[in-house]
Amino acid sequence: MKKLICSFMFVLISLCAFAEKTPVKSLYSYKLENGLSLFVVENHAVPLTYIEITVRCGGYTQTPENVGIFHLYEHMMFKGNSLYKSAAELDRVTSDMGVSDRNGTTDIERVNYFFTVPSELTEKGLEFWNAAIRFPNLDKKELENEKKVVISEINGMR
């Protein structure tokens, strides 16, 4: 895991020379070779780091066969992963990091996951989202429970 974070940080540092300045002050964008877009905003007014993962999928990419799958996956991000095995452990770890609100949303064009951590915990926050997005547990019992929740939410929107 340390190697992954170190590699990520190395990429960030090495890309600084290749950052594309945007019209927004202190906002830089990077396009990685794998197509990943990375945005960095510097604001040193408070010692916090906001981390958001956004995936370009959502309502517009759904078919009748997979309606709700992205929303279901959003729910499963908070049910455990390779680092934190259960929802209860995720709650404890994020609370210990000082995260007052972690969340995700599903929309027409994207699904996103986010939280804010004290800046000295940026690396731990990146490790958290790396495990959540790449290695979710997808426990069968949790999956069945969340399917019911998502279906209920979809039916409530109609």
N, C-alpha and C positions, 0 to 999 in steps of 0.2 A: 504494500500500500504506500509506504514511504517513497518507493521508487516512482510510483505513478504520480504522486503529488509533486515530487521533485522534478519529474519530467514535465508536468503541467506548468510548474513555476518557471522552469528553464525555457519552455516554449513562450510563456508570457514575457519573460525578460528579453529573450532573443528577438521577439517580435516587436519590441518597443521601437526599434529602428525602422520597422516596416508598418507602424501604425498609421492608419488613415485618419487624419484629423477630420472631424465632422463640423457642421455649422454650430453645434452646441458646445459651448465652452467646457473644457475638461472631459469631453466624451471622445473616446477613441474606438475605432472598430477594426477588427482583424478578421480575415478570412483564412481559415486553416486549410491545408491541402485536402483534408477529408470532407470539406464543404461546411464544416462547423463555423458559424459566425460567433464571434466573441466580442462583447462590448464591455469597455471598462470606463467608469466614470470616477474621477478623483474629486473628492471633497473632504478636506481634512478638518472640517468644522466640528465634527464629533467622531469619537473613536469607534465607529461601527462599520460593518461590512454587510451589504445586502447581496445575497446570492440568489439568482433566479436561473432556472433551467427552463427553456421554452422549446417545445417540439412542434414543428409545423405539421400538425395533424389536428383534426377536429371534425366538426359537423360536415364540412364540405367534402371530406374524403371518405365518409361513411357510405356503406351500401346497405340494402335491406338485411343482408346476412350478418353484418357486423355492427349494427346500430348500438351505440352505447359502449363499445369496447374501449375507447380512449378514456371515457369517463370512469369506467371500471378500473382501468389501469391506474388512473389518477388516485382512486381510493386505495388501491393496493400499495402505493408508494409508502403509506404510513402504517403498514401492517407487519413490517419486518424485512430484513435484508441480510446480506452476508455478514455484516458487522454487528447489527442489532437484531436479534432473532424474533422479537415480538413487538406488538404495538406498545405494550407496557414498557419495554426496554427503550423504545424510541422516545416515548414520553419522558422517561427519566433522563436520558442522555441530552435531549434538546433542552429540557428544563435546567440541567446542570450547566449547559452552555449559555444559559441566560436568554434562550429563545422564548419570547412571550407569545409569539404567534407563528406557526408554520402552516402552510396551506398550499393548495393547488386549485386551479380552475380549468374548466374545459369550455371552449368557445367554438365558434364557427371555424376559425382558422388555426387554432393552436390549443395546446395543453401546456400549462406551466406549473411549476413548483417553486416555492420560495420561502425564505426566512431571513432574518437579520441577526447577526451575531456580533459580539464585541470584536473589534479588529484583531486582537491578539489570538482569537480563535478562528481566523479565516481558514487556516489549513484544515482544522478539524471540521469546519463547515463544508469545505470542498470534499473532504473524505466522506462525510455523511451523504451528500448528494451523489457522489460517485457510486457508492454502494447502493443507494436507493434506486437510482435510475438504471444502473447496469446489472445489479444482482438482487432484484427483489425476491422474497421468499415464495410468493404466490401460493401460500398454504391453501390446500383444497377446501378446508372448512371455512377459512376466512373469505376465500373466493366465492363460495356459495352464499355466505351471508351478505357480502357486498353486492353480489348480483341482484339480490332481492332489493337492496337499498337503491341501487341505480335504476332498476326497473320501476320502482315506486317513484323515484324522482322524475323519470321520463314520463310516466303516466300522469304525474301531477302537473306537468307543463302543458298538457294537451287540453 
